[in-house]
Amino acid sequence: MIRREIFSTDLPPQGDYILSPTGLTWNVRRATGSGSVMNVAVEPDWKSALATLLSLAADDKADAWETSGHGSFRLIKRYRPSI
């Protein structure tokens, strides 16, 4: 089975985590709803930021996303149970 990547131009749903670069560091943010995000962690490198992102998303059963260009997001890992 070929896994197809999921992209979105909408901000991820409330409760999901987002990984984004800031230039020198990486931010792990959480979508809070109504188009806003809350900064959760700042990591010095991509590997530690990814580990933090996946750990937080798994614990909260939320999805993990990363920014993919201006205004778009790519799903990294789905932890949210399907309805």
Secondary structure, DSSP 4 states (H G I P E B T S, - for coil): -PPPP-EESSPPPTT-EEEEE-SSSEEEEEEEETTEEEEEEEESSHHHHHHHHHHHHHHHT--EEEE-STT-EEEEE--SPP-
